[in-house]
């Protein structure tokens, strides 16, 4: 199943390890094909330019992104969350996130959210298309 991934999830992968994706697959009992949109990559690049732990994790997340399918979607949004919501609706894909605010916005927009918390626990909100 193709799933859009957001910045927070990619940083969580850098924090907890690539097996986090395996946990999601186990919970959903299906193979996940994570895909990323250009807006997320740009946000990671911006974060990686900073200093500290988050910047280092963003850099690791960018390396992980090189292994992912990158969608060339035409979502001209300044806000990455809005871009993800629009892309998810247009493509009929769920969004894999670790961001509470985005999870709420996805729920309000009627888009399926696959949420991974700080401990790596997986929750699904909404209908998986």
C-alpha positions as CSV (number, residue, x, y, z in Angstrom):
1,X,0.0,0.0,0.0
2,X,1.4,3.4,-1.0
3,X,1.4,5.9,1.9
4,X,2.5,9.5,1.9
5,X,5.1,10.2,4.7
6,X,5.5,13.5,6.4
7,X,8.5,15.2,8.0
8,X,7.8,14.2,11.5
9,X,7.5,10.5,10.6
10,X,10.8,10.6,8.7
11,X,12.5,12.3,11.7
12,X,11.0,9.6,14.0
13,X,12.5,6.9,11.7
14,X,15.9,8.6,12.2
15,X,15.3,8.6,15.9
16,X,13.9,5.1,16.4
17,X,15.4,3.2,13.4
18,X,14.2,1.9,10.1
19,X,12.4,-1.0,11.8
20,X,9.7,1.6,12.6
21,X,8.3,1.0,9.2
22,X,8.1,-2.8,9.9
23,X,6.0,-2.0,13.0
24,X,3.6,-0.1,10.9
25,X,3.4,-3.0,8.4
26,X,2.8,-5.4,11.2
27,X,0.0,-3.3,12.7
28,X,-1.7,-2.9,9.3
29,X,-0.9,-6.4,8.2
30,X,0.3,-5.1,4.8
31,X,3.4,-4.0,3.0
32,X,3.9,-0.2,3.1
33,X,5.5,1.7,0.1
34,X,6.3,5.1,1.6
35,X,6.3,7.9,-0.8
36,X,7.4,11.5,-0.3
37,X,6.4,14.8,-1.9
38,X,8.9,17.6,-2.7
39,X,7.4,19.9,0.0
40,X,8.5,17.4,2.7
41,X,12.0,17.0,1.3
42,X,12.4,20.8,1.2
43,X,11.3,21.0,4.8
44,X,13.8,18.4,5.8
45,X,16.6,20.3,4.0
46,X,15.6,23.4,5.8
47,X,15.7,21.6,9.2
48,X,19.0,19.9,8.4
49,X,20.7,23.3,8.0
50,X,20.2,24.0,11.6
51,X,22.1,22.8,14.7
52,X,21.3,20.2,17.3
53,X,19.7,16.8,17.5
54,X,16.7,17.7,15.3
55,X,19.0,19.0,12.5
56,X,21.1,15.8,12.6
57,X,17.9,13.6,12.5
58,X,16.6,15.7,9.6
59,X,19.9,15.0,7.8
60,X,19.5,11.3,8.4
61,X,15.9,11.5,7.2
62,X,17.1,13.0,4.0
63,X,19.4,10.1,3.4
64,X,16.4,7.7,4.1
65,X,14.4,9.7,1.6
66,X,16.8,8.8,-1.2
67,X,15.5,5.2,-0.9
68,X,11.8,6.3,-1.2
69,X,9.7,6.9,-4.2
70,X,9.4,10.6,-4.7
71,X,6.2,11.9,-6.2
72,X,6.3,14.8,-8.6
73,X,3.0,16.3,-7.5
74,X,2.1,19.8,-8.3
75,X,1.2,21.1,-4.9
76,X,2.1,24.7,-4.6
77,X,1.5,25.2,-0.9
78,X,3.8,27.1,1.5
79,X,2.5,25.0,4.4
80,X,3.7,21.4,4.2
81,X,0.8,20.1,6.1
82,X,-1.7,21.6,3.6
83,X,0.4,20.2,0.8
84,X,0.2,16.7,2.3
85,X,-3.5,17.0,2.8
86,X,-4.1,18.1,-0.8
87,X,-1.8,15.5,-2.2
88,X,-3.5,12.8,-0.1
89,X,-6.9,13.8,-1.2
90,X,-5.9,14.0,-4.8
91,X,-4.1,10.7,-4.9
92,X,-6.4,8.8,-2.4
93,X,-3.5,7.9,-0.1
94,X,-3.2,7.8,3.7
95,X,-0.6,9.8,5.4
96,X,2.0,8.3,7.8
97,X,2.8,10.9,10.5
98,X,4.1,11.5,14.0
99,X,2.6,15.0,14.2
100,X,-0.5,15.4,16.4
101,X,-1.5,18.7,14.7
102,X,-1.3,17.1,11.3
103,X,-3.2,14.1,12.5
104,X,-6.1,16.3,13.7
105,X,-6.0,18.2,10.4
106,X,-6.1,15.0,8.4
107,X,-9.1,13.7,10.5
108,X,-10.9,17.0,9.9
109,X,-10.2,16.8,6.1
110,X,-11.5,13.2,6.0
111,X,-8.0,11.7,5.1
112,X,-6.7,8.6,6.8
113,X,-3.9,9.1,9.2
114,X,-1.5,6.4,10.3
115,X,0.0,7.9,13.5
116,X,3.2,6.7,15.2
117,X,3.8,8.1,18.7
118,X,7.1,8.7,20.5
119,X,7.2,5.1,21.7
120,X,6.7,3.8,18.2
121,X,3.1,2.7,18.8
122,X,0.9,2.8,15.7
123,X,-2.7,4.0,15.5
124,X,-4.9,4.3,12.4
125,X,-7.5,7.0,12.2
126,X,-10.0,7.0,9.4
127,X,-10.6,4.6,6.5
128,X,-7.6,3.3,4.6
129,X,-8.5,3.6,0.9
